[in-house]
């Protein structure tokens, strides 16, 4: 697939968009234009959903074993072509090429295989007589046609989180990747088409107007988006007018609570990697650190020293780098805007600037001295910037940790088991890591509370989100 010739993938083949509008694909490491992608119109959206609706008539009647086999074959094909996927992903995102296969492509392969297994693991109450002379049973059925929108920070991985559980449950889908990173998702649809009936997985490219047309379309019974809080609210409002099911995985502002009994070297290394990996463009990134007063200064100095030596940024082809550029010019401006607006009480301990004058590179940055109400504490920066606050005791740490609009993920660093369990209970976040931050496994759910959205990705819970439950009762009396 040539990046210069991107087209929609509908009904098992590449097709020209009806719209003549297009946008440039820009290499975030060089700022060079290397291709273009169509801005799909409402007519293109209609065509894609028509294909998905027709395909559902067949796919919705397949057995779990048939769906499992198709997903296993897709996973095998992705593994066999991992290097091609990595090339496309690195070009679109600027991620370090050397680590992409291990860090993301094979992770996606594993997650497809997990959902292949879930296809044959339908759960529900046992059939039985809950009323005299009547037998009840539960049917877990596919919802139908799904509309899905993915972000630019993990284009391929997020596409897998969307399509794999949807197809495993017997649904068909229309998926729109971010306008800046469509290549790997289109290639995924191409690779998967060998093992799927036409129209089961459709990918269209476009911008916010395309996404809006998808949400407003009458065909999908459910819409799922991973994106910003603003986008999630717009989707929820639009979907409400037609009572569509909504699945939202939105922003985050993860608190990372480091107590004075923590293993400082271990915490520093874990937090730096979890904060700067993928240039901090991760809703679960360890970028809001709260450190107990007794070790605050020592921790900040150690974190700055570690980041200076190990959190290097550079072009995708460079070796020894932890992260590449941020994804696009607007995101670079957002990151630098947070730095430029820092209040007088803030101390920049490391970095703070764009790196170079070509490509969207930003230095690994550490900011201390901020207060709970400061902009950089309350709002998602989504860049390689770690903030550090000083707290006095457990109660204050908990208050500050929960004192944001987000509720996606968090972590606690301490050797005190009781303290860790108390905070795990009281932290208002969908995930709490203890003495680690950011590992994900396919068997465990990912999803948040409050403005971080609702619904779960990964795990059996994520699979169940793409099903509907039906009660069937039969009279068995004489």
C-alpha positions as CSV (number, residue, x, y, z in Angstrom):
1,X,0.0,0.0,0.0
2,X,1.5,3.3,-1.0
3,X,1.0,6.2,1.4
4,X,0.6,8.5,-1.6
5,X,-2.5,6.6,-2.7
6,X,-4.6,6.1,0.4
7,X,-8.3,5.2,-0.3
8,X,-11.1,3.9,1.8
9,X,-11.5,0.1,2.4
10,X,-15.1,-0.8,2.0
11,X,-16.8,-4.1,1.3
12,X,-13.5,-5.9,1.0
13,X,-11.6,-3.6,-1.4
14,X,-10.1,-0.2,-1.7
15,X,-12.5,2.4,-3.2
16,X,-12.2,6.0,-4.1
17,X,-13.9,8.4,-1.8
18,X,-16.8,10.4,-3.3
19,X,-15.5,13.5,-1.8
20,X,-12.7,15.4,-3.5
21,X,-11.4,16.9,-0.2
22,X,-8.2,15.5,1.2
23,X,-5.6,16.3,3.8
24,X,-1.8,15.9,3.7
25,X,0.0,13.2,5.6
26,X,3.0,14.8,7.4
27,X,6.0,13.0,8.8
28,X,6.2,14.3,12.4
29,X,10.0,13.7,12.4
30,X,10.7,15.8,9.3
31,X,7.5,17.8,8.7
32,X,7.6,16.6,5.1
33,X,4.4,15.7,3.2
34,X,4.5,12.1,2.1
35,X,0.9,11.4,1.0
36,X,-2.7,12.4,1.2
37,X,-5.8,10.8,2.6
38,X,-9.5,11.5,1.6
39,X,-11.9,13.4,3.8
40,X,-14.8,11.0,3.5
41,X,-18.2,12.6,3.0
42,X,-21.6,11.6,4.4
43,X,-22.1,9.6,1.2
44,X,-18.9,7.6,1.8
45,X,-20.1,7.0,5.4
46,X,-23.4,5.8,4.1
47,X,-21.7,3.4,1.6
48,X,-19.5,1.9,4.4
49,X,-22.4,1.4,6.8
50,X,-24.5,-0.1,3.9
51,X,-21.7,-2.7,3.4
52,X,-21.5,-3.4,7.1
53,X,-25.2,-3.9,7.4
54,X,-25.3,-6.3,4.5
55,X,-22.4,-8.2,5.9
56,X,-24.0,-8.5,9.3
57,X,-26.7,-10.8,7.9
58,X,-24.1,-13.4,7.3
59,X,-21.5,-12.6,10.0
60,X,-24.0,-12.3,12.8
61,X,-25.0,-15.9,12.2
62,X,-21.5,-17.4,12.2
63,X,-20.6,-19.7,15.1
64,X,-18.1,-18.6,17.8
65,X,-15.7,-21.2,16.4
66,X,-15.8,-19.6,13.0
67,X,-15.2,-16.1,14.3
68,X,-12.4,-17.4,16.5
69,X,-10.7,-19.0,13.5
70,X,-10.9,-15.9,11.5
71,X,-9.4,-13.8,14.2
72,X,-6.6,-16.3,14.8
73,X,-5.8,-16.2,11.1
74,X,-5.8,-12.4,11.1
75,X,-3.4,-12.4,14.1
76,X,-1.1,-14.9,12.3
77,X,-1.1,-12.7,9.2
78,X,-0.3,-9.6,11.2
79,X,2.6,-11.4,13.0
80,X,3.9,-12.6,9.6
81,X,3.8,-9.0,8.3
82,X,4.9,-7.3,11.5
83,X,7.7,-5.4,9.9
84,X,5.4,-3.9,7.3
85,X,3.0,-2.8,10.0
86,X,5.9,-1.3,12.0
87,X,7.1,0.7,8.9
88,X,3.7,2.3,8.4
89,X,3.2,3.0,12.1
90,X,6.6,4.6,12.5
91,X,6.1,6.8,9.4
92,X,2.7,8.1,10.6
93,X,3.6,8.6,14.2
94,X,7.4,9.1,14.4
95,X,7.8,6.3,16.9
96,X,11.2,4.7,17.3
97,X,11.3,2.0,14.6
98,X,13.6,-0.4,16.5
99,X,11.2,-1.1,19.3
100,X,7.8,-1.0,17.5
101,X,7.5,-4.7,16.6
102,X,8.1,-5.8,20.2
103,X,6.3,-2.9,22.0
104,X,3.2,-2.6,19.9
105,X,2.8,-4.8,16.9
106,X,3.2,-8.1,18.8
107,X,1.1,-6.7,21.6
108,X,-1.7,-6.1,19.1
109,X,-1.3,-9.7,17.8
110,X,-1.7,-11.0,21.3
111,X,-4.8,-9.0,21.9
112,X,-6.5,-10.3,18.8
113,X,-5.7,-13.8,19.9
114,X,-7.2,-13.0,23.3
115,X,-10.5,-11.9,21.7
116,X,-10.5,-14.9,19.5
117,X,-10.7,-16.9,22.7
118,X,-13.4,-14.7,24.1
119,X,-15.6,-15.5,21.1
120,X,-16.1,-19.0,22.5
121,X,-16.5,-17.9,26.1
122,X,-20.0,-16.4,26.3
123,X,-21.1,-15.9,29.9
124,X,-24.6,-15.6,31.6
125,X,-26.8,-17.0,34.3
126,X,-27.4,-20.7,34.3
127,X,-30.6,-21.8,32.6
128,X,-33.1,-22.9,35.2
129,X,-36.6,-22.6,36.7
130,X,-36.7,-19.2,38.4
131,X,-40.5,-19.4,38.3
132,X,-42.6,-22.6,38.7
133,X,-43.3,-24.3,35.4
134,X,-41.1,-21.8,33.5
135,X,-37.5,-22.3,32.3
136,X,-35.4,-19.2,31.7
137,X,-32.2,-18.9,29.7
138,X,-29.9,-16.1,28.7
139,X,-28.8,-15.4,25.1
140,X,-25.8,-13.1,24.6
141,X,-26.1,-11.7,21.1
142,X,-24.2,-9.3,18.8
143,X,-25.5,-5.7,18.8
144,X,-25.3,-5.3,15.1
145,X,-23.3,-2.7,13.2
146,X,-20.8,-0.7,15.2
147,X,-19.2,2.7,14.4
148,X,-15.7,3.2,15.8
149,X,-13.2,6.1,15.9
150,X,-9.6,5.7,17.0
151,X,-6.9,8.3,18.0
152,X,-3.4,9.0,16.7
153,X,-1.3,8.0,19.7
154,X,-1.6,4.2,19.1
155,X,-3.3,3.9,15.7
156,X,-2.9,0.2,15.2
157,X,-3.3,-0.9,18.8
158,X,-6.4,1.1,19.3
159,X,-7.9,-0.2,16.0
160,X,-7.4,-3.7,17.5
161,X,-9.0,-2.8,20.7
162,X,-12.1,-1.7,18.7
163,X,-12.5,-4.2,15.9
164,X,-11.3,-7.5,17.6
165,X,-14.0,-7.6,20.4
166,X,-16.7,-6.3,18.0
167,X,-16.0,-9.0,15.4
168,X,-15.5,-11.7,18.1
169,X,-19.0,-11.0,19.4
170,X,-20.5,-11.2,15.8
171,X,-20.8,-7.6,15.0
172,X,-19.6,-5.8,11.8
173,X,-17.9,-2.4,11.9
174,X,-17.0,0.8,10.2
175,X,-13.8,2.2,11.7
176,X,-12.3,5.7,11.2
177,X,-8.7,6.2,12.2
178,X,-7.3,9.6,13.1
179,X,-6.7,11.9,10.1
180,X,-3.0,12.0,10.8
181,X,-2.4,8.3,11.2
182,X,-4.6,6.2,8.9
183,X,-2.0,4.0,7.1
184,X,-1.7,1.0,9.5
185,X,-5.4,0.7,10.0
186,X,-6.1,0.6,6.3
187,X,-3.4,-2.0,5.9
188,X,-5.0,-4.0,8.8
189,X,-8.3,-4.0,6.9
190,X,-6.5,-5.2,3.8
191,X,-4.7,-8.0,5.6
192,X,-7.9,-9.1,7.4
193,X,-10.0,-9.1,4.3
194,X,-8.5,-12.5,3.3
195,X,-10.2,-14.1,6.3
196,X,-13.4,-12.2,6.5
197,X,-16.6,-11.9,4.4
198,X,-16.8,-8.7,2.5
199,X,-18.1,-5.8,4.5
200,X,-17.4,-7.2,8.0
201,X,-14.5,-4.7,8.6
202,X,-14.6,-1.4,6.8
203,X,-12.2,1.5,7.2
204,X,-12.8,5.1,6.1
205,X,-10.6,8.1,6.5
206,X,-11.6,11.6,7.4
207,X,-11.7,14.4,9.9
208,X,-14.2,15.5,12.6
209,X,-17.0,16.0,10.0
210,X,-16.5,12.4,8.9
211,X,-16.7,11.2,12.5
212,X,-19.8,13.3,13.1
213,X,-21.5,11.8,10.1
214,X,-20.7,8.3,11.5
215,X,-22.2,9.1,14.9
216,X,-25.3,10.6,13.3
217,X,-25.9,7.8,10.8
218,X,-29.0,5.7,11.5
219,X,-27.4,2.3,10.9
220,X,-25.0,1.8,13.8
221,X,-26.5,0.5,17.0
222,X,-23.4,1.4,19.0
223,X,-20.6,3.9,18.6
224,X,-17.2,3.6,20.3
225,X,-14.5,6.3,20.5
226,X,-11.1,6.7,22.0
227,X,-10.2,10.4,22.1
228,X,-10.5,13.6,24.0
229,X,-13.0,14.5,26.6
230,X,-14.5,17.2,24.3
231,X,-14.9,14.6,21.5
232,X,-16.5,12.1,23.9
233,X,-19.0,14.6,25.1
234,X,-19.9,15.5,21.5
235,X,-20.4,11.8,20.6
236,X,-22.5,11.2,23.7
237,X,-24.8,14.1,22.9
238,X,-25.2,13.1,19.3
239,X,-25.7,9.4,20.0
240,X,-28.3,10.3,22.7
241,X,-30.6,11.7,20.0
242,X,-30.9,8.2,18.5
243,X,-30.4,6.2,21.7
244,X,-27.3,4.5,20.4
245,X,-25.1,2.6,22.8
246,X,-21.9,4.6,23.6
247,X,-18.5,3.3,24.6
248,X,-16.0,6.1,25.5
249,X,-12.3,5.9,26.4
250,X,-11.2,9.5,26.9
251,X,-8.5,11.5,28.5
252,X,-6.5,10.9,31.7
253,X,-4.4,12.7,34.3
254,X,-2.9,9.8,36.2
255,X,-1.8,10.5,39.8
256,X,1.5,8.8,40.7
257,X,1.8,8.8,44.5
258,X,5.3,8.2,45.9
259,X,5.5,7.7,49.7
260,X,8.7,8.3,51.7
261,X,9.2,4.5,52.1
262,X,9.2,3.8,48.4
263,X,12.3,2.3,46.6
264,X,13.4,5.6,45.0
265,X,15.6,4.2,42.2
266,X,12.9,1.7,41.2
267,X,10.2,4.4,41.3
268,X,12.3,6.9,39.4
269,X,13.0,4.4,36.6
270,X,9.4,3.2,36.4
271,X,7.9,6.6,36.4
272,X,10.3,8.1,33.9
273,X,9.6,5.3,31.4
274,X,5.9,5.4,32.0
275,X,5.8,9.2,31.8
276,X,8.0,9.7,28.6
277,X,7.2,6.5,26.6
278,X,5.4,7.5,23.4
279,X,6.4,11.1,24.1
280,X,3.9,11.1,27.0
281,X,1.0,10.8,24.5
282,X,-0.8,8.2,26.5
283,X,-4.0,8.7,28.6
284,X,-2.4,6.6,31.3
285,X,1.0,8.2,31.3
286,X,2.8,8.8,34.6
287,X,3.0,12.5,34.2
288,X,1.3,13.8,37.5
289,X,3.6,12.7,40.3
290,X,2.9,13.4,44.0
291,X,5.9,12.9,46.3
292,X,5.9,12.9,50.1
293,X,7.7,15.8,51.6
294,X,10.5,13.8,53.2
295,X,11.9,12.5,49.9
296,X,10.6,15.2,47.5
297,X,13.9,17.0,46.8
298,X,15.9,13.7,46.6
299,X,13.2,12.3,44.2
300,X,13.1,15.3,41.9
301,X,16.9,15.3,41.6
302,X,17.0,11.6,40.9
303,X,14.2,11.8,38.3
304,X,15.9,14.7,36.5
305,X,19.2,12.8,36.5
306,X,17.6,9.7,35.1
307,X,15.6,11.5,32.5
308,X,18.6,13.5,31.4
309,X,20.6,10.3,30.7
310,X,17.8,8.0,29.5
311,X,14.8,9.9,28.2
312,X,16.2,11.0,24.9
313,X,14.1,11.9,21.9
314,X,15.1,11.7,18.3
315,X,14.2,10.5,14.8
316,X,12.6,7.0,14.4
317,X,15.7,5.6,12.8
318,X,18.0,6.7,15.7
319,X,19.2,4.2,18.3
320,X,19.2,4.8,22.0
321,X,16.1,7.0,22.1
322,X,13.1,6.5,24.4
323,X,10.6,8.4,22.3
324,X,10.1,10.2,19.1
325,X,8.3,13.5,18.2
326,X,4.8,14.4,19.3
327,X,2.4,13.5,16.6
328,X,1.5,16.8,14.9
329,X,2.1,20.6,14.9
330,X,-1.0,21.3,16.9
331,X,0.0,18.9,19.6
332,X,3.5,20.4,19.8
333,X,1.9,23.8,20.2
334,X,-0.3,22.5,23.0
335,X,2.6,21.0,24.9
336,X,4.7,24.1,24.6
337,X,1.6,26.2,25.5
338,X,1.4,24.5,28.9
339,X,5.1,25.3,29.5
340,X,4.7,28.9,28.4
341,X,1.7,29.5,30.7
342,X,3.4,28.1,33.8
343,X,2.8,30.3,36.9
344,X,5.6,32.0,38.8
345,X,5.6,29.3,41.5
346,X,6.7,26.7,38.9
347,X,10.3,25.4,38.7
348,X,11.4,23.8,35.4
349,X,13.9,21.2,36.6
350,X,14.6,19.8,33.2
351,X,13.9,20.6,29.6
352,X,11.0,22.9,28.8
353,X,11.7,23.5,25.1
354,X,11.1,22.2,21.6
355,X,14.1,20.3,20.4
356,X,15.6,21.5,17.1
357,X,13.8,23.4,14.4
358,X,12.6,20.5,12.2
359,X,10.2,17.9,13.3
360,X,7.8,18.0,16.3
361,X,10.3,17.1,18.9
362,X,10.0,18.3,22.5
363,X,12.5,17.7,25.3
364,X,11.7,15.5,28.3
365,X,10.6,18.0,30.8
366,X,10.1,18.1,34.6
367,X,8.2,20.8,36.4
368,X,8.0,21.1,40.2
369,X,6.5,23.7,42.6
370,X,2.9,23.6,41.1
371,X,-0.2,23.8,43.2
372,X,-3.4,21.7,42.9
373,X,-5.3,24.3,41.0
374,X,-2.7,25.0,38.4
375,X,-3.5,24.4,34.7
376,X,-0.7,21.8,34.2
377,X,-2.1,19.8,37.2
378,X,-5.7,19.9,36.3
379,X,-5.6,19.4,32.5
380,X,-4.1,16.8,30.2
381,X,-0.8,17.9,28.6
382,X,-0.4,14.8,26.5
383,X,3.3,15.3,26.0
384,X,6.7,14.5,27.5
385,X,6.1,16.7,30.6
386,X,6.1,15.3,34.2
387,X,4.9,17.5,37.0
388,X,5.9,16.9,40.6
389,X,3.9,18.0,43.7
390,X,4.9,17.8,47.3
391,X,2.4,16.3,49.8
392,X,2.5,15.8,53.5
393,X,0.4,12.8,54.4
394,X,-1.8,10.1,53.0
395,X,-5.0,12.1,53.4
396,X,-3.6,15.0,51.3
397,X,-2.2,12.7,48.7
398,X,-5.6,11.1,48.3
399,X,-7.4,14.5,48.1
400,X,-5.0,15.8,45.4
401,X,-5.0,12.5,43.5
402,X,-8.8,12.5,43.2
403,X,-9.0,16.2,42.7
404,X,-9.2,16.3,38.9
405,X,-11.9,15.7,36.4
406,X,-10.3,12.5,35.1
407,X,-10.5,8.9,36.4
408,X,-8.6,6.6,34.2
409,X,-5.5,5.3,35.9
410,X,-3.3,5.8,38.9
411,X,-0.4,4.3,40.8
412,X,0.9,4.0,44.4
413,X,4.6,3.5,45.3
414,X,5.1,2.3,48.9
415,X,6.3,-0.7,50.9
416,X,3.4,-0.5,53.2
417,X,0.8,-3.1,52.1
418,X,-2.0,-1.7,54.2
419,X,-1.5,1.8,52.8
420,X,-1.4,0.5,49.3
421,X,-4.7,-1.4,49.8
422,X,-6.4,1.6,51.4
423,X,-5.5,3.8,48.5
424,X,-6.5,1.2,45.9
425,X,-10.0,1.3,47.4
426,X,-10.3,5.0,47.6
427,X,-8.6,6.2,44.4
428,X,-11.4,7.1,42.0
429,X,-9.7,5.6,38.9
430,X,-10.4,2.6,36.8
431,X,-7.0,1.2,37.3
432,X,-4.6,1.3,40.3
433,X,-1.1,0.0,39.9
434,X,1.1,-0.6,42.9
435,X,4.9,-0.1,42.6
436,X,4.5,-0.1,38.9
437,X,2.8,2.0,36.3
438,X,1.4,1.4,32.7
439,X,1.6,-2.4,32.2
440,X,-1.5,-3.7,30.4
441,X,-2.6,-7.3,29.8
442,X,-5.4,-8.5,27.5
443,X,-7.1,-10.4,30.4
444,X,-7.7,-7.2,32.5
445,X,-10.0,-4.3,31.8
446,X,-8.9,-0.9,30.7
447,X,-11.4,2.0,31.2
448,X,-12.1,4.9,33.5
449,X,-14.6,6.9,35.5
450,X,-15.7,10.6,35.5
451,X,-14.6,12.5,32.4
452,X,-12.4,9.6,31.4
453,X,-15.5,7.9,30.0
454,X,-17.3,4.6,30.5
455,X,-17.1,1.1,29.1
456,X,-14.1,-1.2,29.1
457,X,-11.5,-2.1,26.6
458,X,-9.7,-5.5,26.7
459,X,-10.7,-8.4,29.0
460,X,-14.0,-10.2,29.0
461,X,-15.7,-7.0,30.2
462,X,-14.6,-5.3,27.0
463,X,-15.9,-8.2,25.0
464,X,-19.3,-8.1,26.8
465,X,-19.7,-4.4,25.9
466,X,-20.1,-5.5,22.3
467,X,-23.0,-7.9,23.1
468,X,-26.6,-7.5,24.2
469,X,-28.4,-9.8,26.7
470,X,-31.7,-11.4,25.9
471,X,-33.9,-13.4,28.3
472,X,-35.9,-16.3,26.8
473,X,-38.6,-17.9,29.0
474,X,-40.4,-21.0,28.2
475,X,-43.5,-22.5,29.8
476,X,-42.9,-26.2,30.6
477,X,-45.9,-27.1,32.7
478,X,-48.5,-29.6,31.6
